[in-house]
Amino acid sequence: MVTISQAAQLTGVAEHTLRAWERRYGVFQPSRTPGGYRVYGDDVLYQIRTMKDLVSTGLSPREASDEVRRLAATVPSAEPDAAAELIASLARLDATLAQRIIDEQFALRSYEAVVDDWLMPAMARVGSAWASGAISEAGEHLVAHVVMRRLAAAFDAVGPNPPTAPAIVGAPSGITHELGLMAFAVALRRAGVATIYLGSDVPPGAWAEAVGTTGAAMSVTAVPRRPDARRVAALFERLRVDHPGVPLAVGGQFQHLAPAGCPRLGHRIAGAARAVAQEPAGR
């Protein structure tokens, strides 16, 4: 749980806007401390980011709040709390059960729906569980491996890239959190965009070389943590010099801290992939 000021920092939505959205539209309801202060969980933070992204596309706050409710309603309410079951399996380091829970979720709905509506929120809860000591660091590494293996299979299942200029997706030197990027790379391929996934901890020079070798139309990375902004900035500067016409788009929790010249992808993977696919460079 985080305070309203922390929620504002994490989502990029001002405190007064958070209060107004809560009061006028009731789309999300933070919990309250015994002293009456607002506190926000991972599920509410995810809804705030989704509403922010929808408003940025041109929807009114009222329309965006209705869409957030609709998206929440598409997740079957009769299901057990699969994220809680996943966390319990990680506490026991039960890789077989963790794999089964994740596979069951992917079988329930489309790739895009399960990633945006279950996987990303579930991974946020896993992070909170690790921070609170509910699971060990080994458990966090275990789930990352299980999920990355599942995403890699989905990436390969799309088939060969179309014969167009690709998008290069990865994380620059010093950034090892790549789950969201891999999930986005899969969505991008499913949207019809030729996609090359470089993985994590890629030196800026190697990335620039890859852009030149492949004739890439764009690059995509993420700012998953606040300190990662300077690492993305270093990559941006290298690509700006070597390939000034190739944009570096950014996603991730702290994407608002990336250089001003980086297009922001928002916090919903499916919508971002569709937006990239609709750009001339993505076709």
Backbone torsions as a table, in degrees:
resi	resn	phi	psi	omega
1	MET	NA	141.5	179.1
2	VAL	-128.8	158.6	178.6
3	THR	-76.3	172.3	-179.5
4	ILE	-65.3	-35.5	178.6
5	SER	-67.6	-38.9	176.6
6	GLN	-67.5	-38.8	177.4
7	ALA	-61.5	-39.9	178.6
8	ALA	-63.2	-41.4	178.7
9	GLN	-65.9	-41.8	-175.7
10	LEU	-71.4	-31.9	-174.9
11	THR	-103.4	-17.3	-175.6
12	GLY	77.1	15.2	177.5
13	VAL	-107.6	126.3	-175.7
14	ALA	-61.3	151.9	-178.9
15	GLU	-57.2	-43.8	-177.6
16	HIS	-65.8	-30.8	176.9
17	THR	-71.0	-40.5	176.9
18	LEU	-58.9	-44.2	179.3
19	ARG	-64.4	-40.6	-179.2
20	ALA	-65.6	-43.4	179.4
21	TRP	-62.8	-40.8	179.3
22	GLU	-64.4	-44.0	-175.7
23	ARG	-72.1	-43.5	-172.7
24	ARG	-84.0	-35.3	-170.8
25	TYR	-116.1	-20.1	176.5
26	GLY	59.4	24.0	-174.4
27	VAL	-73.3	-28.3	174.5
28	PHE	-138.8	145.2	-177.3
29	GLN	-124.5	107.0	176.5
30	PRO	-67.4	157.8	173.3
31	SER	-76.1	171.1	178.9
32	ARG	-126.9	140.2	173.8
33	THR	-76.1	166.3	175.9
34	PRO	-54.9	-26.2	178.0
35	GLY	-85.5	-0.6	177.0
36	GLY	92.3	6.1	-179.1
37	TYR	-82.8	143.3	177.4
38	ARG	-70.4	138.6	170.9
39	VAL	-135.6	143.5	-170.6
40	TYR	-119.3	128.6	175.4
41	GLY	-90.4	176.0	-177.4
42	ASP	-61.5	-37.2	-178.7
43	ASP	-65.5	-39.5	179.1
44	VAL	-70.0	-41.2	177.2
45	LEU	-59.1	-38.5	178.9
46	TYR	-64.5	-41.5	178.0
47	GLN	-64.5	-38.8	178.9
48	ILE	-62.9	-46.1	179.4
49	ARG	-61.8	-40.5	179.1
50	THR	-62.8	-44.7	-179.8
51	MET	-64.7	-40.4	177.8
52	LYS	-59.3	-45.1	-179.7
53	ASP	-63.2	-40.5	-179.7
54	LEU	-65.7	-41.3	178.0
55	VAL	-63.5	-37.7	-179.0
56	SER	-67.1	-20.5	177.6
57	THR	-82.7	-6.3	178.1
58	GLY	115.7	-5.6	176.8
59	LEU	-71.3	148.9	172.6
60	SER	-72.8	158.2	177.0
61	PRO	-55.8	-36.0	177.9
62	ARG	-63.7	-46.8	179.4
63	GLU	-64.2	-40.1	179.8
64	ALA	-64.7	-40.6	179.6
65	SER	-64.7	-38.0	177.0
66	ASP	-63.6	-39.3	-180.0
67	GLU	-69.1	-37.8	177.0
68	VAL	-61.5	-41.7	177.0
69	ARG	-63.5	-42.4	-179.2
70	ARG	-62.9	-43.0	179.4
71	LEU	-62.8	-40.5	178.8
72	ALA	-63.9	-34.8	-177.8
73	ALA	-73.5	-17.5	-179.3
74	THR	-77.1	-14.0	177.2
75	VAL	-84.3	119.8	-175.9
76	PRO	-55.8	120.9	-175.8
77	SER	-77.4	-17.6	-177.7
78	ALA	-79.9	-9.3	-179.7
79	GLU	-67.4	149.6	167.3
80	PRO	-62.9	165.9	178.4
81	ASP	-75.3	91.0	-174.9
82	ALA	-64.1	-34.0	179.1
83	ALA	-65.3	-40.4	177.6
84	ALA	-65.3	-39.3	177.3
85	GLU	-64.3	-38.7	178.1
86	LEU	-62.9	-45.8	179.7
87	ILE	-61.1	-40.3	178.0
88	ALA	-63.2	-38.9	178.5
89	SER	-66.4	-34.7	179.9
90	LEU	-71.4	-33.6	177.4
91	ALA	-61.8	-29.8	178.8
92	ARG	-95.5	-0.7	-175.4
93	LEU	55.1	41.7	-179.7
94	ASP	-93.0	89.0	-175.9
95	ALA	-65.8	-35.1	-179.3
96	THR	-63.6	-45.2	179.7
97	LEU	-67.8	-41.6	178.6
98	ALA	-59.3	-43.6	178.0
99	GLN	-61.0	-43.1	-178.4
100	ARG	-65.0	-42.6	179.4
101	ILE	-60.8	-45.7	-179.3
102	ILE	-65.7	-43.8	178.8
103	ASP	-61.3	-39.0	179.3
104	GLU	-63.1	-39.2	179.3
105	GLN	-66.2	-40.7	178.6
106	PHE	-67.5	-23.3	178.9
107	ALA	-81.0	-15.5	-174.3
108	LEU	-78.6	-32.5	-173.6
109	ARG	-155.3	-177.5	-176.5
110	SER	-63.9	159.5	178.1
111	TYR	-54.3	-49.2	-176.1
112	GLU	-61.5	-41.3	-178.8
113	ALA	-67.6	-43.1	-177.0
114	VAL	-69.8	-35.3	179.5
115	VAL	-67.2	-48.5	-176.6
116	ASP	-74.7	-39.2	-170.8
117	ASP	-95.9	-17.0	178.5
118	TRP	-128.2	-53.9	-170.8
119	LEU	-62.1	-51.2	-177.9
120	MET	-64.1	-45.1	174.7
121	PRO	-62.2	-37.4	179.3
122	ALA	-64.7	-40.1	178.7
123	MET	-66.6	-33.0	174.9
124	ALA	-64.2	-39.7	177.5
125	ARG	-67.6	-36.5	175.9
126	VAL	-61.5	-43.0	177.7
127	GLY	-60.7	-41.0	177.6
128	SER	-66.1	-37.7	179.0
129	ALA	-64.9	-38.7	176.4
130	TRP	-66.5	-43.3	-178.5
131	ALA	-62.2	-33.1	-178.4
132	SER	-86.5	-7.1	-179.1
133	GLY	88.9	5.7	-179.6
134	ALA	-70.0	-29.8	173.0
135	ILE	-129.2	158.6	-178.6
136	SER	-86.1	169.9	174.8
137	GLU	-61.8	-34.0	176.8
138	ALA	-62.4	-39.4	177.9
139	GLY	-63.8	-38.1	178.4
140	GLU	-66.7	-40.4	177.5
141	HIS	-66.7	-37.3	180.0
142	LEU	-60.2	-48.9	-177.1
143	VAL	-67.4	-34.8	177.5
144	ALA	-61.1	-41.3	179.3
145	HIS	-66.4	-44.0	-179.7
146	VAL	-61.8	-46.0	-177.8
147	VAL	-68.1	-43.4	-179.8
148	MET	-62.0	-36.9	177.4
149	ARG	-64.1	-40.5	179.0
150	ARG	-66.7	-41.5	179.9
151	LEU	-68.6	-38.1	178.4
152	ALA	-62.1	-39.0	177.4
153	ALA	-64.3	-40.1	178.5
154	ALA	-66.5	-36.8	177.9
155	PHE	-61.7	-47.0	-178.8
156	ASP	-68.8	-31.2	-176.4
157	ALA	-67.2	-19.6	-179.3
158	VAL	-66.3	-30.5	-177.6
159	GLY	101.6	-173.3	-175.8
160	PRO	-67.9	154.3	176.4
161	ASN	-66.5	147.4	171.7
162	PRO	-68.8	159.8	-176.3
163	PRO	-81.0	60.4	179.9
164	THR	-129.5	166.6	177.7
165	ALA	-59.8	128.4	-173.2
166	PRO	-84.7	166.1	165.1
167	ALA	-99.0	135.6	177.1
168	ILE	-101.9	125.9	-176.8
169	VAL	-119.6	135.8	177.6
170	GLY	175.3	-173.0	179.3
171	ALA	-124.8	134.3	-177.0
172	PRO	-75.9	175.8	-179.2
173	SER	-47.5	132.1	177.0
174	GLY	92.9	-10.8	179.1
175	ILE	-109.0	118.3	-178.1
176	THR	-111.3	-8.2	178.1
177	HIS	-81.1	106.5	-173.0
178	GLU	-123.4	1.8	-174.8
179	LEU	-59.5	-47.3	180.0
180	GLY	-63.3	-36.8	178.8
181	LEU	-67.1	-40.9	178.0
182	MET	-65.6	-40.4	177.2
183	ALA	-60.8	-39.4	178.8
184	PHE	-69.1	-39.3	179.3
185	ALA	-59.6	-39.8	177.2
186	VAL	-63.4	-47.6	-179.8
187	ALA	-61.1	-36.8	179.9
188	LEU	-64.9	-44.2	177.6
189	ARG	-64.2	-39.8	179.5
190	ARG	-66.4	-24.6	177.7
191	ALA	-83.6	-0.2	176.0
192	GLY	96.4	10.1	-179.1
193	VAL	-95.1	127.6	173.2
194	ALA	-60.2	126.6	-171.0
195	THR	-134.1	130.3	174.4
196	ILE	-114.5	121.9	-178.9
197	TYR	-102.0	118.9	-176.8
198	LEU	-91.4	-17.8	-176.9
199	GLY	89.5	-158.8	-174.7
200	SER	-104.5	166.2	172.5
201	ASP	59.4	42.8	-177.6
202	VAL	-90.5	121.7	178.3
203	PRO	-61.1	142.7	-179.8
204	PRO	-54.5	-38.2	179.3
205	GLY	-63.7	-41.5	178.6
206	ALA	-66.3	-37.5	178.5
207	TRP	-64.2	-46.3	179.4
208	ALA	-60.7	-38.5	177.6
209	GLU	-63.5	-40.2	179.3
210	ALA	-63.8	-39.2	177.7
211	VAL	-61.1	-45.0	-179.9
212	GLY	-66.6	-40.8	-177.9
213	THR	-65.9	-40.2	-174.2
214	THR	-93.4	-12.2	-173.7
215	GLY	65.9	36.5	-175.1
216	ALA	-58.1	143.9	178.5
217	ALA	-87.0	-23.5	179.0
218	MET	-162.9	163.8	173.1
219	SER	-121.7	152.1	179.9
220	VAL	-134.8	131.5	174.4
221	THR	-142.3	-170.8	-175.9
222	ALA	-144.2	158.4	174.1
223	VAL	-119.1	80.4	-175.8
224	PRO	-73.1	-25.5	179.1
225	ARG	-132.0	156.1	-177.9
226	ARG	-56.3	-45.6	-179.5
227	PRO	-64.0	-17.3	-178.4
228	ASP	-72.3	-13.2	-178.9
229	ALA	-60.1	-40.1	-179.2
230	ARG	-70.1	-28.7	178.0
231	ARG	-71.6	-39.9	175.7
232	VAL	-67.0	-36.9	178.3
233	ALA	-62.0	-38.8	178.5
234	ALA	-64.5	-40.8	177.2
235	LEU	-65.7	-42.6	179.8
236	PHE	-58.2	-44.8	-178.7
237	GLU	-64.3	-40.9	179.7
238	ARG	-65.1	-45.1	-179.4
239	LEU	-69.2	-33.1	179.3
240	ARG	-63.7	-35.3	179.0
241	VAL	-77.4	-47.5	-173.7
242	ASP	-80.5	-34.1	-175.7
243	HIS	-140.6	70.2	-172.8
244	PRO	-62.7	-20.3	-178.8
245	GLY	-92.4	1.6	-176.8
246	VAL	-107.0	112.4	-176.7
247	PRO	-70.9	151.4	172.3
248	LEU	-111.9	102.5	179.0
249	ALA	-87.1	148.8	-176.3
250	VAL	-130.0	144.2	170.2
251	GLY	-124.7	-161.0	178.1
252	GLY	95.9	163.2	-173.7
253	GLN	-58.5	-35.7	-176.3
254	PHE	-110.6	33.2	-178.9
255	GLN	-61.1	-24.4	179.8
256	HIS	-67.4	-12.8	178.8
257	LEU	-92.0	-3.3	179.4
258	ALA	-70.1	162.3	178.3
259	PRO	-54.5	150.3	-175.3
260	ALA	-60.4	-26.0	-178.5
261	GLY	-79.2	-1.1	-179.5
262	CYS	-93.0	119.9	173.5
263	PRO	-60.8	139.4	178.5
264	ARG	-91.5	137.5	-177.5
265	LEU	-95.4	-11.7	-176.8
266	GLY	82.7	-169.3	-172.0
267	HIS	-115.6	6.4	175.3
268	ARG	-114.6	119.5	-170.8
269	ILE	-64.7	-44.6	-176.6
270	ALA	-62.7	-45.8	-179.9
271	GLY	-63.9	-38.7	178.8
272	ALA	-65.9	-40.5	179.2
273	ALA	-64.4	-41.4	178.3
274	ARG	-63.8	-40.1	-179.3
275	ALA	-63.8	-42.5	178.4
276	VAL	-64.6	-41.5	-178.6
277	ALA	-63.5	-28.5	-178.2
278	GLN	-82.3	-14.0	177.0
279	GLU	-72.4	148.6	178.8
280	PRO	-54.2	-36.9	-179.1
281	ALA	-69.3	-21.7	-176.9
282	GLY	-89.8	-3.9	-177.0
283	ARG	-101.8	NA	NA
